[in-house]
Amino acid sequence: MTDPHPDPERYWKHRRRLAYTAMAALLVTLAAALFAPIREAVIPLIEGLAWGFVVIVIGYYGNNAIESFTRRKP
């Protein structure tokens, strides 16, 4: 019989890579928004991408914070 709970460490490496890739993409998006000439029609796309990348990064660091908080002994 298999354990019904998945191993959280199994995909940890992939979550870290996804978070770092999202951080890099967020910086590239920010640089493009600040320094590249942008048409007004593209602004909602850039804003949506930035929010998507931010959600990934916040989810990664939030998960780290919750795990470190639950591992503390009273």
ROTI-262562 format. One record per residue: residue in one letter; x, y, z of N, C-alpha, C, O, CB in turn. Coordinates in pm, 1 decimal, always signed. Glycine has a CB too. Layout:
residues N
+------+----------+----------+----------+----------+----------+----------+----------+----------+----------+----------+----------+----------+----------+----------+----------+
! rest !     n_c1 !     n_c2 !     n_c3 !    ca_c1 !    ca_c2 !    ca_c3 !     c_c1 !     c_c2 !     c_c3 !     o_c1 !     o_c2 !     o_c3 !    cb_c1 !    cb_c2 !    cb_c3 !
+------+----------+----------+----------+----------+----------+----------+----------+----------+----------+----------+----------+----------+----------+----------+----------+
!    a !        X !        Y !        Z !        X !        Y !        Z !        X !        Y !        Z !        X !        Y !        Z !        X !        Y !        Z !
...
+------+----------+----------+----------+----------+----------+----------+----------+----------+----------+----------+----------+----------+----------+----------+----------+
//
This chain:
residues 74
+------+----------+----------+----------+----------+----------+----------+----------+----------+----------+----------+----------+----------+----------+----------+----------+
! rest !     n_c1 !     n_c2 !     n_c3 !    ca_c1 !    ca_c2 !    ca_c3 !     c_c1 !     c_c2 !     c_c3 !     o_c1 !     o_c2 !     o_c3 !    cb_c1 !    cb_c2 !    cb_c3 !
+------+----------+----------+----------+----------+----------+----------+----------+----------+----------+----------+----------+----------+----------+----------+----------+
!    m !    +83.7 !   -117.3 !     +0.0 !     +0.0 !     +0.0 !     +0.0 !    +88.5 !   +124.1 !     +0.0 !   +184.4 !   +132.7 !    +76.7 !    -95.4 !     -0.5 !   +121.1 !
!    t !    +57.0 !   +217.7 !    -83.9 !   +137.9 !   +338.2 !    -93.5 !    +89.0 !   +444.1 !     +4.1 !    -26.8 !   +445.3 !    +45.8 !   +135.8 !   +392.8 !   -236.0 !
!    d !   +180.4 !   +532.1 !    +38.6 !   +147.5 !   +641.4 !   +129.9 !    +62.7 !   +744.4 !    +54.9 !   +101.7 !   +786.6 !    -53.9 !   +277.2 !   +707.2 !   +188.1 !
!    p !    -52.0 !   +786.4 !   +109.5 !   -138.1 !   +881.9 !    +38.4 !    -80.8 !  +1023.8 !    +33.6 !   -125.8 !  +1106.3 !    -46.0 !   -274.1 !   +885.6 !   +103.6 !
!    h !    +16.9 !  +1051.7 !   +117.4 !    +74.9 !  +1185.7 !   +119.6 !   +200.3 !  +1190.1 !    +32.8 !   +290.0 !  +1107.9 !    +51.3 !   +107.9 !  +1228.4 !   +264.0 !
!    p !   +208.5 !  +1282.6 !    -59.8 !   +327.2 !  +1290.0 !   -145.9 !   +447.8 !  +1343.4 !    -68.9 !   +432.9 !  +1412.4 !    +31.9 !   +299.3 !  +1379.1 !   -268.1 !
!    d !   +563.6 !  +1311.7 !   -116.1 !   +687.3 !  +1358.1 !    -54.6 !   +713.2 !  +1502.4 !    -98.4 !   +732.3 !  +1526.7 !   -217.6 !   +807.2 !  +1265.5 !    -93.0 !
!    p !   +714.4 !  +1598.5 !     -6.2 !   +733.5 !  +1738.0 !    -47.2 !   +874.4 !  +1767.6 !    -97.9 !   +894.1 !  +1864.1 !   -171.7 !   +702.4 !  +1829.4 !    +68.1 !
!    e !   +971.8 !  +1686.8 !    -59.8 !  +1109.6 !  +1710.1 !   -103.9 !  +1131.9 !  +1664.8 !   -247.6 !  +1233.2 !  +1699.0 !   -308.6 !  +1207.0 !  +1638.2 !    -11.7 !
!    r !  +1039.0 !  +1588.9 !   -301.3 !  +1057.6 !  +1530.3 !   -434.4 !  +1071.4 !  +1635.5 !   -543.4 !  +1156.8 !  +1622.9 !   -631.2 !   +941.8 !  +1439.1 !   -467.2 !
!    y !   +988.4 !  +1739.2 !   -538.8 !   +988.8 !  +1840.4 !   -643.6 !  +1052.4 !  +1971.8 !   -598.6 !  +1037.3 !  +2073.9 !   -665.7 !   +847.7 !  +1865.8 !   -690.2 !
!    w !  +1122.6 !  +1970.2 !   -487.0 !  +1176.7 !  +2093.9 !   -432.1 !  +1277.4 !  +2159.6 !   -527.2 !  +1278.4 !  +2281.8 !   -541.8 !  +1242.7 !  +2066.5 !   -297.6 !
!    k !  +1360.3 !  +2079.8 !   -590.7 !  +1459.4 !  +2132.7 !   -684.4 !  +1389.9 !  +2204.0 !   -800.0 !  +1436.7 !  +2308.7 !   -844.9 !  +1550.0 !  +2019.5 !   -737.6 !
!    h !  +1280.7 !  +2149.7 !   -848.1 !  +1208.0 !  +2209.3 !   -960.0 !  +1137.9 !  +2338.0 !   -917.6 !  +1130.3 !  +2433.2 !   -995.2 !  +1105.9 !  +2109.9 !  -1016.3 !
!    r !  +1086.6 !  +2341.0 !   -793.9 !  +1025.1 !  +2464.5 !   -744.6 !  +1127.1 !  +2575.9 !   -733.6 !  +1097.9 !  +2690.8 !   -766.9 !   +959.1 !  +2441.1 !   -609.1 !
!    r !  +1246.7 !  +2542.9 !   -687.2 !  +1352.5 !  +2642.7 !   -674.8 !  +1391.9 !  +2695.2 !   -812.6 !  +1408.6 !  +2815.8 !   -830.7 !  +1475.1 !  +2583.2 !   -602.7 !
!    r !  +1406.6 !  +2606.7 !   -908.1 !  +1440.4 !  +2650.1 !  -1043.7 !  +1331.6 !  +2738.8 !  -1102.8 !  +1361.2 !  +2839.4 !  -1167.3 !  +1463.2 !  +2529.2 !  -1133.7 !
!    l !  +1205.8 !  +2701.6 !  -1080.8 !  +1094.5 !  +2781.7 !  -1129.9 !  +1095.3 !  +2920.4 !  -1065.9 !  +1071.4 !  +3020.0 !  -1134.1 !   +961.5 !  +2711.0 !  -1102.1 !
!    a !  +1122.3 !  +2927.6 !   -935.9 !  +1124.4 !  +3057.3 !   -867.8 !  +1239.6 !  +3143.6 !   -918.7 !  +1220.7 !  +3263.0 !   -941.9 !  +1136.1 !  +3037.9 !   -715.6 !
!    y !  +1356.4 !  +3086.8 !   -936.1 !  +1470.2 !  +3165.7 !   -986.2 !  +1448.5 !  +3208.6 !  -1131.2 !  +1486.0 !  +3319.5 !  -1169.4 !  +1600.7 !  +3084.7 !   -974.7 !
!    t !  +1389.1 !  +3122.5 !  -1210.8 !  +1358.0 !  +3160.3 !  -1348.5 !  +1254.8 !  +3272.7 !  -1351.8 !  +1265.5 !  +3364.8 !  -1432.8 !  +1306.8 !  +3038.9 !  -1427.2 !
!    a !  +1155.0 !  +3265.0 !  -1263.9 !  +1054.4 !  +3370.8 !  -1257.0 !  +1116.4 !  +3502.1 !  -1211.0 !  +1079.2 !  +3608.9 !  -1259.8 !   +940.7 !  +3330.5 !  -1162.7 !
!    m !  +1211.8 !  +3494.6 !  -1116.2 !  +1280.4 !  +3617.1 !  -1072.4 !  +1358.3 !  +3680.5 !  -1187.5 !  +1353.2 !  +3801.8 !  -1207.5 !  +1375.5 !  +3586.6 !   -955.1 !
!    a !  +1429.3 !  +3598.6 !  -1261.8 !  +1504.5 !  +3650.6 !  -1375.6 !  +1410.6 !  +3708.4 !  -1480.8 !  +1438.5 !  +3813.9 !  -1537.8 !  +1591.6 !  +3540.6 !  -1437.0 !
!    a !  +1300.4 !  +3640.3 !  -1506.7 !  +1203.9 !  +3690.4 !  -1604.4 !  +1139.5 !  +3820.3 !  -1556.8 !  +1111.2 !  +3909.1 !  -1637.2 !  +1095.9 !  +3585.3 !  -1631.4 !
!    l !  +1116.6 !  +3831.1 !  -1426.7 !  +1061.9 !  +3955.1 !  -1371.5 !  +1159.4 !  +4071.1 !  -1389.9 !  +1118.3 !  +4182.1 !  -1423.8 !  +1028.8 !  +3937.4 !  -1222.8 !
!    l !  +1287.4 !  +4045.9 !  -1367.9 !  +1388.0 !  +4151.0 !  -1388.3 !  +1398.3 !  +4190.6 !  -1535.5 !  +1412.6 !  +4308.8 !  -1566.9 !  +1525.1 !  +4104.0 !  -1337.1 !
!    v !  +1391.3 !  +4093.5 !  -1625.1 !  +1394.4 !  +4123.7 !  -1768.1 !  +1269.9 !  +4203.2 !  -1808.3 !  +1278.6 !  +4297.7 !  -1886.7 !  +1404.3 !  +3993.5 !  -1850.9 !
!    t !  +1154.4 !  +4164.4 !  -1754.1 !  +1031.0 !  +4236.7 !  -1783.0 !  +1038.8 !  +4380.2 !  -1731.4 !   +997.1 !  +4474.0 !  -1799.3 !   +910.7 !  +4164.4 !  -1721.0 !
!    l !  +1092.4 !  +4395.9 !  -1610.9 !  +1108.5 !  +4529.5 !  -1554.4 !  +1204.4 !  +4613.8 !  -1637.5 !  +1177.7 !  +4731.2 !  -1663.0 !  +1158.2 !  +4520.6 !  -1410.5 !
!    a !  +1315.0 !  +4555.0 !  -1679.6 !  +1410.4 !  +4628.2 !  -1762.4 !  +1347.7 !  +4666.4 !  -1896.5 !  +1369.5 !  +4777.0 !  -1945.9 !  +1537.3 !  +4544.3 !  -1785.0 !
!    a !  +1270.9 !  +4576.4 !  -1954.8 !  +1204.4 !  +4607.2 !  -2081.5 !  +1102.7 !  +4719.2 !  -2063.5 !  +1088.2 !  +4805.7 !  -2149.8 !  +1135.8 !  +4482.1 !  -2138.2 !
!    a !  +1032.7 !  +4716.5 !  -1950.8 !   +932.0 !  +4819.9 !  -1926.0 !   +996.0 !  +4956.4 !  -1902.2 !   +938.9 !  +5059.3 !  -1938.3 !   +845.6 !  +4781.6 !  -1806.2 !
!    l !  +1112.9 !  +4957.0 !  -1842.2 !  +1177.5 !  +5084.8 !  -1810.1 !  +1261.1 !  +5140.9 !  -1924.0 !  +1262.4 !  +5262.1 !  -1945.4 !  +1264.4 !  +5068.4 !  -1689.1 !
!    f !  +1330.6 !  +5055.4 !  -1997.2 !  +1430.6 !  +5104.8 !  -2091.5 !  +1396.6 !  +5085.9 !  -2238.4 !  +1456.1 !  +5152.1 !  -2323.4 !  +1558.4 !  +5038.8 !  -2064.5 !
!    a !  +1303.7 !  +4998.4 !  -2270.8 !  +1270.9 !  +4973.6 !  -2411.1 !  +1150.4 !  +5057.9 !  -2451.7 !  +1061.7 !  +5083.7 !  -2370.4 !  +1242.6 !  +4823.1 !  -2435.4 !
!    p !  +1147.9 !  +5100.0 !  -2576.0 !  +1027.5 !  +5170.3 !  -2621.7 !   +911.0 !  +5070.7 !  -2631.7 !   +920.3 !  +4969.4 !  -2700.9 !  +1052.8 !  +5240.0 !  -2760.0 !
!    i !   +803.6 !  +5101.0 !  -2562.5 !   +690.1 !  +5009.1 !  -2554.4 !   +565.7 !  +5077.6 !  -2608.7 !   +536.5 !  +5192.6 !  -2576.0 !   +667.0 !  +4961.8 !  -2408.5 !
!    r !   +493.2 !  +5004.5 !  -2692.3 !   +364.3 !  +5055.5 !  -2739.6 !   +261.8 !  +5044.1 !  -2627.6 !   +272.1 !  +4957.3 !  -2540.9 !   +316.4 !  +4978.2 !  -2866.2 !
!    e !   +165.9 !  +5130.1 !  -2630.5 !    +65.8 !  +5133.5 !  -2524.1 !    -18.6 !  +5006.7 !  -2519.8 !    -68.6 !  +4969.6 !  -2413.6 !    -24.2 !  +5253.8 !  -2541.7 !
!    a !    -34.9 !  +4940.8 !  -2631.7 !   -115.9 !  +4819.1 !  -2635.5 !    -48.1 !  +4701.7 !  -2564.8 !   -115.0 !  +4604.7 !  -2529.0 !   -145.8 !  +4781.7 !  -2779.5 !
!    v !    +82.6 !  +4708.9 !  -2544.5 !   +157.6 !  +4598.7 !  -2484.6 !   +165.3 !  +4610.9 !  -2332.1 !   +203.3 !  +4514.9 !  -2265.1 !   +298.1 !  +4593.5 !  -2543.3 !
!    i !   +130.8 !  +4724.4 !  -2277.5 !   +144.0 !  +4747.6 !  -2133.8 !    +62.8 !  +4646.7 !  -2051.6 !   +115.9 !  +4596.0 !  -1952.8 !    +99.8 !  +4889.6 !  -2099.8 !
!    p !    -61.9 !  +4614.7 !  -2086.1 !   -133.1 !  +4513.6 !  -2006.7 !    -65.9 !  +4375.7 !  -2009.4 !    -69.5 !  +4303.6 !  -1909.7 !   -275.4 !  +4500.8 !  -2057.0 !
!    l !     -5.4 !  +4339.0 !  -2121.1 !    +65.7 !  +4211.8 !  -2129.3 !   +185.1 !  +4211.0 !  -2034.8 !   +205.6 !  +4114.2 !  -1961.5 !   +111.6 !  +4184.8 !  -2273.3 !
!    i !   +263.0 !  +4316.8 !  -2035.9 !   +379.8 !  +4324.8 !  -1948.8 !   +337.3 !  +4323.9 !  -1802.0 !   +399.8 !  +4258.3 !  -1718.7 !   +461.9 !  +4451.3 !  -1980.2 !
!    e !   +231.6 !  +4396.7 !  -1772.0 !   +183.5 !  +4398.3 !  -1634.1 !   +133.2 !  +4260.3 !  -1590.6 !   +157.9 !  +4218.5 !  -1477.6 !    +72.2 !  +4502.0 !  -1618.4 !
!    g !    +64.5 !  +4191.3 !  -1677.4 !    +16.7 !  +4056.4 !  -1645.3 !   +130.5 !  +3958.3 !  -1624.9 !   +126.9 !  +3876.3 !  -1533.2 !    -74.2 !  +4005.8 !  -1754.8 !
!    l !   +232.2 !  +3966.7 !  -1710.7 !   +349.5 !  +3880.7 !  -1693.3 !   +418.7 !  +3909.5 !  -1560.8 !   +457.7 !  +3817.2 !  -1489.3 !   +448.0 !  +3899.8 !  -1809.4 !
!    a !   +433.8 !  +4036.5 !  -1528.5 !   +500.2 !  +4074.1 !  -1403.3 !   +422.9 !  +4019.5 !  -1283.2 !   +483.5 !  +3966.6 !  -1190.0 !   +513.6 !  +4227.7 !  -1392.8 !
!    w !   +290.5 !  +4031.6 !  -1284.3 !   +211.1 !  +3979.0 !  -1173.1 !   +222.9 !  +3827.2 !  -1164.9 !   +229.8 !  +3771.9 !  -1055.2 !    +63.9 !  +4019.7 !  -1188.3 !
!    g !   +225.4 !  +3760.5 !  -1277.2 !   +241.0 !  +3614.5 !  -1277.1 !   +373.5 !  +3571.2 !  -1218.1 !   +378.8 !  +3477.3 !  -1138.7 !   +228.4 !  +3560.2 !  -1417.9 !
!    f !   +481.0 !  +3639.1 !  -1256.5 !   +612.8 !  +3606.5 !  -1202.7 !   +620.6 !  +3635.6 !  -1053.2 !   +681.8 !  +3559.7 !   -978.0 !   +721.0 !  +3684.5 !  -1276.8 !
!    v !   +558.8 !  +3745.0 !  -1010.1 !   +559.8 !  +3780.3 !   -868.6 !   +485.6 !  +3675.2 !   -786.2 !   +529.4 !  +3640.9 !   -676.5 !   +496.8 !  +3918.8 !   -847.4 !
!    v !   +375.5 !  +3624.6 !   -837.2 !   +299.8 !  +3521.6 !   -764.8 !   +384.4 !  +3395.9 !   -746.0 !   +380.6 !  +3335.0 !   -639.1 !   +169.4 !  +3487.1 !   -839.9 !
!    i !   +459.9 !  +3356.5 !   -847.2 !   +546.4 !  +3238.8 !   -836.7 !   +652.9 !  +3260.8 !   -730.0 !   +676.0 !  +3173.0 !   -646.9 !   +612.5 !  +3207.2 !   -972.5 !
!    v !   +717.9 !  +3376.5 !   -731.2 !   +825.0 !  +3404.8 !   -635.6 !   +769.5 !  +3413.0 !   -493.3 !   +828.9 !  +3357.5 !   -400.9 !   +896.8 !  +3536.1 !   -672.5 !
!    i !   +657.4 !  +3481.1 !   -474.7 !   +598.0 !  +3492.0 !   -341.5 !   +553.9 !  +3354.3 !   -290.9 !   +569.2 !  +3324.0 !   -172.6 !   +477.9 !  +3589.5 !   -343.7 !
!    g !   +500.6 !  +3272.9 !   -377.8 !   +462.1 !  +3137.6 !   -337.9 !   +580.8 !  +3055.6 !   -292.8 !   +570.6 !  +2980.9 !   -195.4 !   +392.6 !  +3067.4 !   -451.6 !
!    y !   +692.5 !  +3067.5 !   -360.8 !   +813.3 !  +2992.2 !   -324.3 !   +865.0 !  +3037.5 !   -187.8 !   +888.9 !  +2954.8 !    -99.8 !   +923.5 !  +3010.1 !   -431.9 !
!    y !   +882.1 !  +3168.3 !   -170.0 !   +935.0 !  +3216.8 !    -42.9 !   +834.5 !  +3202.2 !    +70.2 !   +874.2 !  +3181.6 !   +184.9 !   +976.5 !  +3361.5 !    -55.7 !
!    g !   +706.6 !  +3212.4 !    +41.1 !   +605.5 !  +3188.0 !   +144.1 !   +608.2 !  +3044.2 !   +191.1 !   +595.2 !  +3017.4 !   +310.5 !   +467.1 !  +3222.7 !    +92.0 !
!    n !   +624.8 !  +2951.3 !    +98.3 !   +634.2 !  +2810.7 !   +134.7 !   +758.3 !  +2785.4 !   +219.9 !   +752.6 !  +2708.6 !   +315.9 !   +636.8 !  +2722.8 !     +9.0 !
!    n !   +870.1 !  +2848.9 !   +186.1 !   +991.2 !  +2835.3 !   +267.0 !   +969.2 !  +2886.6 !   +408.0 !  +1012.2 !  +2823.6 !   +504.7 !  +1107.2 !  +2909.7 !   +202.4 !
!    a !   +902.4 !  +3000.8 !   +420.5 !   +877.9 !  +3059.0 !   +552.1 !   +787.5 !  +2969.6 !   +635.5 !   +812.3 !  +2950.5 !   +754.6 !   +816.0 !  +3197.8 !   +538.4 !
!    i !   +684.5 !  +2915.5 !   +575.5 !   +592.4 !  +2828.9 !   +648.9 !   +663.0 !  +2701.5 !   +694.8 !   +644.0 !  +2656.8 !   +807.9 !   +470.5 !  +2793.7 !   +561.8 !
!    e !   +744.1 !  +2643.6 !   +607.3 !   +815.5 !  +2521.8 !   +645.3 !   +914.8 !  +2547.8 !   +757.5 !   +926.0 !  +2466.4 !   +849.2 !   +887.9 !  +2463.3 !   +524.8 !
!    s !   +987.4 !  +2659.4 !   +752.5 !  +1083.6 !  +2688.1 !   +859.5 !  +1011.1 !  +2719.9 !   +990.3 !  +1062.0 !  +2689.8 !  +1098.3 !  +1175.4 !  +2805.7 !   +819.6 !
!    f !   +893.9 !  +2779.8 !   +981.3 !   +816.8 !  +2809.5 !  +1102.0 !   +763.7 !  +2682.0 !  +1166.1 !   +762.8 !  +2670.6 !  +1288.7 !   +700.9 !  +2903.9 !  +1069.4 !
!    t !   +720.1 !  +2587.4 !  +1086.4 !   +665.9 !  +2463.4 !  +1142.1 !   +775.5 !  +2371.4 !  +1195.1 !   +746.4 !  +2283.8 !  +1276.6 !   +584.3 !  +2390.5 !  +1036.8 !
!    r !   +897.5 !  +2387.7 !  +1152.7 !  +1007.9 !  +2303.6 !  +1201.4 !  +1063.4 !  +2352.4 !  +1334.7 !  +1135.7 !  +2278.5 !  +1401.5 !  +1119.9 !  +2299.4 !  +1098.5 !
!    r !  +1031.5 !  +2473.8 !  +1374.3 !  +1080.4 !  +2524.9 !  +1501.8 !  +1018.1 !  +2446.9 !  +1616.8 !   +901.6 !  +2407.2 !  +1612.8 !  +1049.7 !  +2675.1 !  +1515.7 !
!    k !  +1099.7 !  +2426.8 !  +1718.4 !  +1049.1 !  +2358.7 !  +1837.8 !  +1015.7 !  +2464.0 !  +1942.6 !  +1091.9 !  +2558.8 !  +1961.3 !  +1153.5 !  +2255.4 !  +1893.2 !
!    p !   +903.2 !  +2448.7 !  +2010.6 !   +865.2 !  +2549.2 !  +2111.8 !   +954.0 !  +2549.8 !  +2233.5 !   +932.6 !  +2629.2 !  +2325.2 !   +724.6 !  +2526.6 !  +2155.6 !
+------+----------+----------+----------+----------+----------+----------+----------+----------+----------+----------+----------+----------+----------+----------+----------+
//
